[in-house]
Amino acid sequence: MSYTLVSFHAHPDDEALLTAGTLARAAAAGHRVVLVVATCGEAGLAATEILAEGPLAKRRSAELERSGQALGCARIEFLGYADSGMADAPSGAEGAFAHADTDEAARRLARILREEEADVLTIYDPAGGYGHPDHIQVHDVGLRAAQLAGTPVVLEATVDRGLLQRALRLVGRLPGIPADLAPDRFAAAYTASQDLTHRVDVRAFARQKRAAMAAHASQASADAGVRTLAVLLRLPGPIFRRVLGREWFVEHGRTPARPLLDDIFASLDADPVRPA
Ligand SMILES: [Zn+2]
């Protein structure tokens, strides 16, 4: 059975960290994978030399195209909103996604979901992961769009908070670790372990995931300090697979149970009355 998966993100590079392995795995299994981003990520940090090369929106759109190719995505769409910037450093841009009308934005996404006859939509957890206003909006808009289009399965792409905090406590003892990786920053971020429904094994797709992350070179650049993406890209293969070889989801309407599901299409396969 072949399905269509639409993965909705706020900025170019979000797809790489949270969902790249799952997308690559779905594409390799013969499913249609469509990537949709709300903004071009033009409010993100980047080194002066990269900013001097031209508009960051254009650069980051091209990086997303390369990432999508590496993952086997069949289609990439931009909803055309402006990057809102972080909560403590808003971009103030006109048309910022975080301030967009939820229904209007949901209609744009729902149009794509209908066109694609999407079976599965990935969004973010209600906290927007670490709380970026555009990420919170991805949750709200994505949920509404799935309602409008009748998309049967909605998965919140997230991270196992307990595991993340334990890992950051270990990593925090190493030199050269960015301050934005302090474990306390993630006390209410992402999803508590007991609320997860899926833990997807993507270790076999580490090569594609690394290629997707590497495609976002502007996100690994900065004038000062070390960027998280740059740290992750420097990890040797076995450690990369260990750290980034699993991706977590919460499926709407599904009661969390152990063991966690490994297959994002499990609900579709289990529902024989659903039309093909
Ligand atoms: Zn983002």
py3Dmol code that shows the C-alpha trace and the ligand (Angstrom):
import py3Dmol

protein = """\
ATOM      1  CA  MET A   1       0.000   0.000   0.000  1.00  0.00           C
ATOM      2  CA  SER A   2       1.403   3.341  -1.034  1.00  0.00           C
ATOM      3  CA  TYR A   3       0.485   6.531   0.859  1.00  0.00           C
ATOM      4  CA  THR A   4       1.038  10.253   0.549  1.00  0.00           C
ATOM      5  CA  LEU A   5       2.798  12.010   3.400  1.00  0.00           C
ATOM      6  CA  VAL A   6       2.784  15.799   3.663  1.00  0.00           C
ATOM      7  CA  SER A   7       5.312  17.236   6.114  1.00  0.00           C
ATOM      8  CA  PHE A   8       4.593  20.805   7.208  1.00  0.00           C
ATOM      9  CA  HIS A   9       7.356  22.995   8.642  1.00  0.00           C
ATOM     10  CA  ALA A  10       7.990  26.586   9.685  1.00  0.00           C
ATOM     11  CA  HIS A  11      11.444  27.255   8.199  1.00  0.00           C
ATOM     12  CA  PRO A  12      13.892  25.556   5.860  1.00  0.00           C
ATOM     13  CA  ASP A  13      16.067  23.217   8.039  1.00  0.00           C
ATOM     14  CA  ASP A  14      13.279  22.275  10.502  1.00  0.00           C
ATOM     15  CA  GLU A  15      12.480  19.296   8.270  1.00  0.00           C
ATOM     16  CA  ALA A  16      16.077  18.091   8.527  1.00  0.00           C
ATOM     17  CA  LEU A  17      16.367  17.924  12.303  1.00  0.00           C
ATOM     18  CA  LEU A  18      12.899  16.671  13.240  1.00  0.00           C
ATOM     19  CA  THR A  19      11.676  14.539  10.352  1.00  0.00           C
ATOM     20  CA  ALA A  20      14.388  13.923   7.723  1.00  0.00           C
ATOM     21  CA  GLY A  21      14.900  10.261   8.545  1.00  0.00           C
ATOM     22  CA  THR A  22      11.163   9.552   8.559  1.00  0.00           C
ATOM     23  CA  LEU A  23      10.706  11.322   5.215  1.00  0.00           C
ATOM     24  CA  ALA A  24      13.659   9.483   3.639  1.00  0.00           C
ATOM     25  CA  ARG A  25      12.394   6.169   4.987  1.00  0.00           C
ATOM     26  CA  ALA A  26       8.869   6.786   3.631  1.00  0.00           C
ATOM     27  CA  ALA A  27      10.199   7.833   0.210  1.00  0.00           C
ATOM     28  CA  ALA A  28      12.492   4.784   0.039  1.00  0.00           C
ATOM     29  CA  ALA A  29       9.483   2.555   0.806  1.00  0.00           C
ATOM     30  CA  GLY A  30       7.680   3.968  -2.247  1.00  0.00           C
ATOM     31  CA  HIS A  31       5.377   6.505  -0.556  1.00  0.00           C
ATOM     32  CA  ARG A  32       4.892  10.003  -1.985  1.00  0.00           C
ATOM     33  CA  VAL A  33       6.532  12.611   0.248  1.00  0.00           C
ATOM     34  CA  VAL A  34       5.630  16.300  -0.010  1.00  0.00           C
ATOM     35  CA  LEU A  35       7.407  19.045   1.915  1.00  0.00           C
ATOM     36  CA  VAL A  36       5.599  22.303   2.752  1.00  0.00           C
ATOM     37  CA  VAL A  37       7.230  25.247   4.558  1.00  0.00           C
ATOM     38  CA  ALA A  38       5.385  28.325   5.785  1.00  0.00           C
ATOM     39  CA  THR A  39       8.320  30.755   5.450  1.00  0.00           C
ATOM     40  CA  CYS A  40      11.729  31.029   3.794  1.00  0.00           C
ATOM     41  CA  GLY A  41      13.492  31.393   7.164  1.00  0.00           C
ATOM     42  CA  GLU A  42      14.875  34.809   6.287  1.00  0.00           C
ATOM     43  CA  ALA A  43      14.951  35.975   9.946  1.00  0.00           C
ATOM     44  CA  GLY A  44      17.411  33.234  10.953  1.00  0.00           C
ATOM     45  CA  LEU A  45      21.002  33.836  11.949  1.00  0.00           C
ATOM     46  CA  ALA A  46      23.715  33.655   9.310  1.00  0.00           C
ATOM     47  CA  ALA A  47      27.304  34.784   8.920  1.00  0.00           C
ATOM     48  CA  THR A  48      27.968  38.187   7.306  1.00  0.00           C
ATOM     49  CA  GLU A  49      29.675  36.589   4.308  1.00  0.00           C
ATOM     50  CA  ILE A  50      26.541  34.554   3.562  1.00  0.00           C
ATOM     51  CA  LEU A  51      24.273  37.599   3.952  1.00  0.00           C
ATOM     52  CA  ALA A  52      26.551  39.468   1.520  1.00  0.00           C
ATOM     53  CA  GLU A  53      25.882  36.858  -1.193  1.00  0.00           C
ATOM     54  CA  GLY A  54      22.236  37.897  -1.594  1.00  0.00           C
ATOM     55  CA  PRO A  55      18.816  37.642   0.050  1.00  0.00           C
ATOM     56  CA  LEU A  56      18.737  35.005   2.783  1.00  0.00           C
ATOM     57  CA  ALA A  57      15.219  33.922   1.750  1.00  0.00           C
ATOM     58  CA  LYS A  58      16.506  32.921  -1.691  1.00  0.00           C
ATOM     59  CA  ARG A  59      19.517  31.133  -0.269  1.00  0.00           C
ATOM     60  CA  ARG A  60      17.452  29.195   2.261  1.00  0.00           C
ATOM     61  CA  SER A  61      14.808  28.241  -0.317  1.00  0.00           C
ATOM     62  CA  ALA A  62      17.535  26.746  -2.491  1.00  0.00           C
ATOM     63  CA  GLU A  63      18.910  24.897   0.530  1.00  0.00           C
ATOM     64  CA  LEU A  64      15.462  23.421   1.179  1.00  0.00           C
ATOM     65  CA  GLU A  65      15.244  22.222  -2.439  1.00  0.00           C
ATOM     66  CA  ARG A  66      18.572  20.409  -2.013  1.00  0.00           C
ATOM     67  CA  SER A  67      17.502  18.918   1.303  1.00  0.00           C
ATOM     68  CA  GLY A  68      14.224  17.712  -0.223  1.00  0.00           C
ATOM     69  CA  GLN A  69      16.101  16.109  -3.116  1.00  0.00           C
ATOM     70  CA  ALA A  70      18.416  14.281  -0.705  1.00  0.00           C
ATOM     71  CA  LEU A  71      15.358  12.886   1.114  1.00  0.00           C
ATOM     72  CA  GLY A  72      13.477  11.805  -2.011  1.00  0.00           C
ATOM     73  CA  CYS A  73      10.671  14.378  -1.744  1.00  0.00           C
ATOM     74  CA  ALA A  74       8.393  14.488  -4.787  1.00  0.00           C
ATOM     75  CA  ARG A  75       7.238  18.079  -4.295  1.00  0.00           C
ATOM     76  CA  ILE A  76       8.263  21.131  -2.271  1.00  0.00           C
ATOM     77  CA  GLU A  77       5.914  24.063  -1.610  1.00  0.00           C
ATOM     78  CA  PHE A  78       6.264  27.412   0.163  1.00  0.00           C
ATOM     79  CA  LEU A  79       3.152  28.980   1.689  1.00  0.00           C
ATOM     80  CA  GLY A  80       4.748  32.418   1.249  1.00  0.00           C
ATOM     81  CA  TYR A  81       4.638  33.875   4.761  1.00  0.00           C
ATOM     82  CA  ALA A  82       7.386  35.984   6.332  1.00  0.00           C
ATOM     83  CA  ASP A  83       9.612  34.563   9.052  1.00  0.00           C
ATOM     84  CA  SER A  84       8.401  35.953  12.405  1.00  0.00           C
ATOM     85  CA  GLY A  85      11.738  35.640  14.186  1.00  0.00           C
ATOM     86  CA  MET A  86      12.171  34.347  17.734  1.00  0.00           C
ATOM     87  CA  ALA A  87       9.800  35.438  20.530  1.00  0.00           C
ATOM     88  CA  ASP A  88      12.578  37.552  22.104  1.00  0.00           C
ATOM     89  CA  ALA A  89      13.734  38.929  18.723  1.00  0.00           C
ATOM     90  CA  PRO A  90      10.646  39.352  16.507  1.00  0.00           C
ATOM     91  CA  SER A  91      11.321  40.214  12.858  1.00  0.00           C
ATOM     92  CA  GLY A  92       8.356  42.628  12.789  1.00  0.00           C
ATOM     93  CA  ALA A  93       7.963  41.678   9.133  1.00  0.00           C
ATOM     94  CA  GLU A  94       4.700  42.302   7.326  1.00  0.00           C
ATOM     95  CA  GLY A  95       2.946  39.004   6.641  1.00  0.00           C
ATOM     96  CA  ALA A  96       4.736  37.252   9.502  1.00  0.00           C
ATOM     97  CA  PHE A  97       3.471  33.679   9.797  1.00  0.00           C
ATOM     98  CA  ALA A  98       2.996  33.764  13.592  1.00  0.00           C
ATOM     99  CA  HIS A  99       0.461  36.602  13.230  1.00  0.00           C
ATOM    100  CA  ALA A 100      -1.317  35.232  10.167  1.00  0.00           C
ATOM    101  CA  ASP A 101      -4.998  34.354  10.389  1.00  0.00           C
ATOM    102  CA  THR A 102      -5.085  30.660  11.301  1.00  0.00           C
ATOM    103  CA  ASP A 103      -8.019  29.838   9.019  1.00  0.00           C
ATOM    104  CA  GLU A 104      -6.544  31.685   6.041  1.00  0.00           C
ATOM    105  CA  ALA A 105      -3.190  29.924   6.425  1.00  0.00           C
ATOM    106  CA  ALA A 106      -4.973  26.602   6.985  1.00  0.00           C
ATOM    107  CA  ARG A 107      -6.867  27.039   3.719  1.00  0.00           C
ATOM    108  CA  ARG A 108      -3.550  27.440   1.841  1.00  0.00           C
ATOM    109  CA  LEU A 109      -2.235  24.220   3.347  1.00  0.00           C
ATOM    110  CA  ALA A 110      -5.561  22.389   2.966  1.00  0.00           C
ATOM    111  CA  ARG A 111      -5.497  23.116  -0.769  1.00  0.00           C
ATOM    112  CA  ILE A 112      -2.226  21.171  -1.027  1.00  0.00           C
ATOM    113  CA  LEU A 113      -3.549  18.380   1.222  1.00  0.00           C
ATOM    114  CA  ARG A 114      -6.591  17.985  -1.037  1.00  0.00           C
ATOM    115  CA  GLU A 115      -4.557  18.116  -4.253  1.00  0.00           C
ATOM    116  CA  GLU A 116      -2.274  15.434  -2.884  1.00  0.00           C
ATOM    117  CA  GLU A 117      -5.092  13.411  -1.271  1.00  0.00           C
ATOM    118  CA  ALA A 118      -2.767  13.324   1.715  1.00  0.00           C
ATOM    119  CA  ASP A 119      -3.022  10.338   4.044  1.00  0.00           C
ATOM    120  CA  VAL A 120      -0.670  11.674   6.708  1.00  0.00           C
ATOM    121  CA  LEU A 121       0.230  15.219   7.748  1.00  0.00           C
ATOM    122  CA  THR A 122       3.104  16.003  10.111  1.00  0.00           C
ATOM    123  CA  ILE A 123       2.944  19.195  12.194  1.00  0.00           C
ATOM    124  CA  TYR A 124       4.617  20.150  15.526  1.00  0.00           C
ATOM    125  CA  ASP A 125       3.648  19.657  19.155  1.00  0.00           C
ATOM    126  CA  PRO A 126       1.488  22.404  20.781  1.00  0.00           C
ATOM    127  CA  ALA A 127       4.568  23.928  22.467  1.00  0.00           C
ATOM    128  CA  GLY A 128       6.136  24.434  19.044  1.00  0.00           C
ATOM    129  CA  GLY A 129       9.106  22.389  20.260  1.00  0.00           C
ATOM    130  CA  TYR A 130      11.255  25.003  21.978  1.00  0.00           C
ATOM    131  CA  GLY A 131       8.587  27.711  21.613  1.00  0.00           C
ATOM    132  CA  HIS A 132       9.368  29.571  18.377  1.00  0.00           C
ATOM    133  CA  PRO A 133       6.168  31.506  17.484  1.00  0.00           C
ATOM    134  CA  ASP A 134       6.239  30.157  13.900  1.00  0.00           C
ATOM    135  CA  HIS A 135       6.490  26.599  15.228  1.00  0.00           C
ATOM    136  CA  ILE A 136       3.485  27.071  17.521  1.00  0.00           C
ATOM    137  CA  GLN A 137       1.609  28.392  14.492  1.00  0.00           C
ATOM    138  CA  VAL A 138       2.565  25.263  12.480  1.00  0.00           C
ATOM    139  CA  HIS A 139       0.706  23.223  15.106  1.00  0.00           C
ATOM    140  CA  ASP A 140      -2.435  25.384  15.028  1.00  0.00           C
ATOM    141  CA  VAL A 141      -2.548  25.882  11.249  1.00  0.00           C
ATOM    142  CA  GLY A 142      -1.668  22.239  10.522  1.00  0.00           C
ATOM    143  CA  LEU A 143      -4.396  20.895  12.775  1.00  0.00           C
ATOM    144  CA  ARG A 144      -7.003  23.170  11.211  1.00  0.00           C
ATOM    145  CA  ALA A 145      -5.863  22.326   7.665  1.00  0.00           C
ATOM    146  CA  ALA A 146      -6.170  18.595   8.363  1.00  0.00           C
ATOM    147  CA  GLN A 147      -9.752  19.192   9.564  1.00  0.00           C
ATOM    148  CA  LEU A 148     -10.588  21.208   6.441  1.00  0.00           C
ATOM    149  CA  ALA A 149      -9.087  18.633   4.068  1.00  0.00           C
ATOM    150  CA  GLY A 150     -10.166  15.539   6.004  1.00  0.00           C
ATOM    151  CA  THR A 151      -6.600  14.251   6.303  1.00  0.00           C
ATOM    152  CA  PRO A 152      -6.969  11.048   8.342  1.00  0.00           C
ATOM    153  CA  VAL A 153      -3.668  10.912  10.242  1.00  0.00           C
ATOM    154  CA  VAL A 154      -1.998  13.885  11.944  1.00  0.00           C
ATOM    155  CA  LEU A 155       1.369  13.388  13.604  1.00  0.00           C
ATOM    156  CA  GLU A 156       3.136  15.946  15.777  1.00  0.00           C
ATOM    157  CA  ALA A 157       6.860  15.791  15.054  1.00  0.00           C
ATOM    158  CA  THR A 158       8.585  16.234  18.386  1.00  0.00           C
ATOM    159  CA  VAL A 159      11.434  15.080  20.596  1.00  0.00           C
ATOM    160  CA  ASP A 160      11.452  12.842  23.680  1.00  0.00           C
ATOM    161  CA  ARG A 161      11.949  15.575  26.287  1.00  0.00           C
ATOM    162  CA  GLY A 162      13.349  13.274  28.987  1.00  0.00           C
ATOM    163  CA  LEU A 163      15.911  11.813  26.611  1.00  0.00           C
ATOM    164  CA  LEU A 164      16.837  15.250  25.263  1.00  0.00           C
ATOM    165  CA  GLN A 165      17.485  16.650  28.730  1.00  0.00           C
ATOM    166  CA  ARG A 166      19.586  13.649  29.744  1.00  0.00           C
ATOM    167  CA  ALA A 167      21.618  13.944  26.543  1.00  0.00           C
ATOM    168  CA  LEU A 168      22.140  17.687  26.986  1.00  0.00           C
ATOM    169  CA  ARG A 169      23.343  17.192  30.563  1.00  0.00           C
ATOM    170  CA  LEU A 170      26.016  14.829  29.207  1.00  0.00           C
ATOM    171  CA  VAL A 171      26.922  16.985  26.211  1.00  0.00           C
ATOM    172  CA  GLY A 172      26.959  20.155  28.337  1.00  0.00           C
ATOM    173  CA  ARG A 173      30.167  19.005  30.006  1.00  0.00           C
ATOM    174  CA  LEU A 174      32.036  19.114  26.680  1.00  0.00           C
ATOM    175  CA  PRO A 175      33.871  22.266  25.594  1.00  0.00           C
ATOM    176  CA  GLY A 176      32.528  24.465  22.787  1.00  0.00           C
ATOM    177  CA  ILE A 177      28.840  23.633  23.305  1.00  0.00           C
ATOM    178  CA  PRO A 178      26.462  26.511  22.454  1.00  0.00           C
ATOM    179  CA  ALA A 179      24.700  28.132  25.422  1.00  0.00           C
ATOM    180  CA  ASP A 180      21.342  27.636  23.682  1.00  0.00           C
ATOM    181  CA  LEU A 181      21.695  23.922  24.446  1.00  0.00           C
ATOM    182  CA  ALA A 182      21.369  24.334  28.245  1.00  0.00           C
ATOM    183  CA  PRO A 183      19.030  21.563  29.554  1.00  0.00           C
ATOM    184  CA  ASP A 184      16.919  24.064  31.557  1.00  0.00           C
ATOM    185  CA  ARG A 185      15.821  25.721  28.317  1.00  0.00           C
ATOM    186  CA  PHE A 186      13.943  22.541  27.438  1.00  0.00           C
ATOM    187  CA  ALA A 187      12.021  21.968  30.711  1.00  0.00           C
ATOM    188  CA  ALA A 188       8.652  22.509  28.978  1.00  0.00           C
ATOM    189  CA  ALA A 189       9.789  21.942  25.402  1.00  0.00           C
ATOM    190  CA  TYR A 190       8.724  19.203  22.992  1.00  0.00           C
ATOM    191  CA  THR A 191       6.854  16.229  24.528  1.00  0.00           C
ATOM    192  CA  ALA A 192       7.050  14.255  27.769  1.00  0.00           C
ATOM    193  CA  SER A 193       8.171  10.667  27.187  1.00  0.00           C
ATOM    194  CA  GLN A 194       4.863   9.162  28.381  1.00  0.00           C
ATOM    195  CA  ASP A 195       2.828  11.135  25.814  1.00  0.00           C
ATOM    196  CA  LEU A 196       4.691   9.871  22.725  1.00  0.00           C
ATOM    197  CA  THR A 197       3.040   7.390  20.360  1.00  0.00           C
ATOM    198  CA  HIS A 198       5.876   6.808  17.841  1.00  0.00           C
ATOM    199  CA  ARG A 199       9.601   6.350  17.952  1.00  0.00           C
ATOM    200  CA  VAL A 200      10.716   5.848  14.365  1.00  0.00           C
ATOM    201  CA  ASP A 201      13.993   4.064  13.747  1.00  0.00           C
ATOM    202  CA  VAL A 202      15.793   5.991  11.000  1.00  0.00           C
ATOM    203  CA  ARG A 203      19.336   4.790  11.648  1.00  0.00           C
ATOM    204  CA  ALA A 204      19.427   3.208   8.182  1.00  0.00           C
ATOM    205  CA  PHE A 205      18.716   6.680   6.702  1.00  0.00           C
ATOM    206  CA  ALA A 206      21.465   8.552   8.560  1.00  0.00           C
ATOM    207  CA  ARG A 207      23.241   9.291   5.268  1.00  0.00           C
ATOM    208  CA  GLN A 208      20.166  11.020   3.823  1.00  0.00           C
ATOM    209  CA  LYS A 209      19.500  12.850   7.093  1.00  0.00           C
ATOM    210  CA  ARG A 210      23.062  14.131   7.247  1.00  0.00           C
ATOM    211  CA  ALA A 211      22.825  15.226   3.588  1.00  0.00           C
ATOM    212  CA  ALA A 212      19.596  17.119   4.366  1.00  0.00           C
ATOM    213  CA  MET A 213      21.219  18.841   7.342  1.00  0.00           C
ATOM    214  CA  ALA A 214      24.359  19.635   5.337  1.00  0.00           C
ATOM    215  CA  ALA A 215      22.206  21.222   2.609  1.00  0.00           C
ATOM    216  CA  HIS A 216      21.328  23.972   5.106  1.00  0.00           C
ATOM    217  CA  ALA A 217      24.861  25.364   5.216  1.00  0.00           C
ATOM    218  CA  SER A 218      23.679  28.919   5.978  1.00  0.00           C
ATOM    219  CA  GLN A 219      22.148  27.594   9.213  1.00  0.00           C
ATOM    220  CA  ALA A 220      25.506  26.223  10.334  1.00  0.00           C
ATOM    221  CA  SER A 221      27.141  29.630   9.873  1.00  0.00           C
ATOM    222  CA  ALA A 222      27.452  32.506  12.333  1.00  0.00           C
ATOM    223  CA  ASP A 223      29.763  35.436  12.954  1.00  0.00           C
ATOM    224  CA  ALA A 224      30.273  34.433  16.582  1.00  0.00           C
ATOM    225  CA  GLY A 225      29.723  31.274  18.599  1.00  0.00           C
ATOM    226  CA  VAL A 226      28.932  27.764  17.459  1.00  0.00           C
ATOM    227  CA  ARG A 227      25.645  26.779  15.812  1.00  0.00           C
ATOM    228  CA  THR A 228      23.836  23.612  16.887  1.00  0.00           C
ATOM    229  CA  LEU A 229      23.639  22.359  13.302  1.00  0.00           C
ATOM    230  CA  ALA A 230      27.406  22.752  12.905  1.00  0.00           C
ATOM    231  CA  VAL A 231      28.004  20.719  16.087  1.00  0.00           C
ATOM    232  CA  LEU A 232      25.695  17.929  14.917  1.00  0.00           C
ATOM    233  CA  LEU A 233      27.256  17.797  11.445  1.00  0.00           C
ATOM    234  CA  ARG A 234      30.676  17.242  13.006  1.00  0.00           C
ATOM    235  CA  LEU A 235      29.552  14.097  14.865  1.00  0.00           C
ATOM    236  CA  PRO A 236      31.265  10.902  13.638  1.00  0.00           C
ATOM    237  CA  GLY A 237      28.966   8.363  11.890  1.00  0.00           C
ATOM    238  CA  PRO A 238      28.259   5.974  14.806  1.00  0.00           C
ATOM    239  CA  ILE A 239      27.504   8.845  17.219  1.00  0.00           C
ATOM    240  CA  PHE A 240      25.409  10.667  14.592  1.00  0.00           C
ATOM    241  CA  ARG A 241      23.292   7.512  14.164  1.00  0.00           C
ATOM    242  CA  ARG A 242      22.908   7.212  17.926  1.00  0.00           C
ATOM    243  CA  VAL A 243      21.972  10.838  18.515  1.00  0.00           C
ATOM    244  CA  LEU A 244      19.877  11.429  15.388  1.00  0.00           C
ATOM    245  CA  GLY A 245      18.829   7.882  14.452  1.00  0.00           C
ATOM    246  CA  ARG A 246      15.363   8.130  16.028  1.00  0.00           C
ATOM    247  CA  GLU A 247      12.482  10.518  15.437  1.00  0.00           C
ATOM    248  CA  TRP A 248       9.470  10.950  17.700  1.00  0.00           C
ATOM    249  CA  PHE A 249       5.811  11.671  16.997  1.00  0.00           C
ATOM    250  CA  VAL A 250       2.472  12.034  18.760  1.00  0.00           C
ATOM    251  CA  GLU A 251      -0.448  10.800  16.668  1.00  0.00           C
ATOM    252  CA  HIS A 252      -3.705  12.669  17.214  1.00  0.00           C
ATOM    253  CA  GLY A 253      -6.467  10.529  18.631  1.00  0.00           C
ATOM    254  CA  ARG A 254      -4.188   7.623  19.508  1.00  0.00           C
ATOM    255  CA  THR A 255      -3.671   6.628  23.145  1.00  0.00           C
ATOM    256  CA  PRO A 256       0.040   6.325  23.923  1.00  0.00           C
ATOM    257  CA  ALA A 257       1.035   2.698  24.499  1.00  0.00           C
ATOM    258  CA  ARG A 258       4.220   0.731  24.915  1.00  0.00           C
ATOM    259  CA  PRO A 259       6.064  -0.316  22.895  1.00  0.00           C
ATOM    260  CA  LEU A 260       5.992   2.879  20.841  1.00  0.00           C
ATOM    261  CA  LEU A 261       5.033   2.458  17.197  1.00  0.00           C
ATOM    262  CA  ASP A 262       7.817   2.472  14.619  1.00  0.00           C
ATOM    263  CA  ASP A 263       5.555   2.911  11.558  1.00  0.00           C
ATOM    264  CA  ILE A 264       3.890   6.273  10.856  1.00  0.00           C
ATOM    265  CA  PHE A 265       1.391   4.543   8.536  1.00  0.00           C
ATOM    266  CA  ALA A 266       0.270   2.014  11.188  1.00  0.00           C
ATOM    267  CA  SER A 267      -3.212   3.518  11.653  1.00  0.00           C
ATOM    268  CA  LEU A 268      -3.890   3.477   7.901  1.00  0.00           C
ATOM    269  CA  ASP A 269      -2.814  -0.149   7.524  1.00  0.00           C
ATOM    270  CA  ALA A 270      -4.955  -1.103  10.521  1.00  0.00           C
ATOM    271  CA  ASP A 271      -8.119   0.482   9.081  1.00  0.00           C
ATOM    272  CA  PRO A 272      -9.518  -1.821   6.370  1.00  0.00           C
ATOM    273  CA  VAL A 273     -12.725   0.217   5.826  1.00  0.00           C
ATOM    274  CA  ARG A 274     -10.798   3.292   4.750  1.00  0.00           C
ATOM    275  CA  PRO A 275     -11.150   3.820   0.966  1.00  0.00           C
ATOM    276  CA  ALA A 276      -7.946   3.254  -1.004  1.00  0.00           C
TER     277      ALA A 276
END
"""
ligand_1 = """\
1
ZN
Zn 12.142 26.682 12.589
"""
view = py3Dmol.view(width=600, height=400)
view.addModel(protein, "pdb")
view.setStyle({"model": 0}, {"cartoon": {"style": "trace"}})
view.addModel(ligand_1, "xyz")
view.setStyle({"model": 1}, {"stick": {}})
view.zoomTo()
view.show()
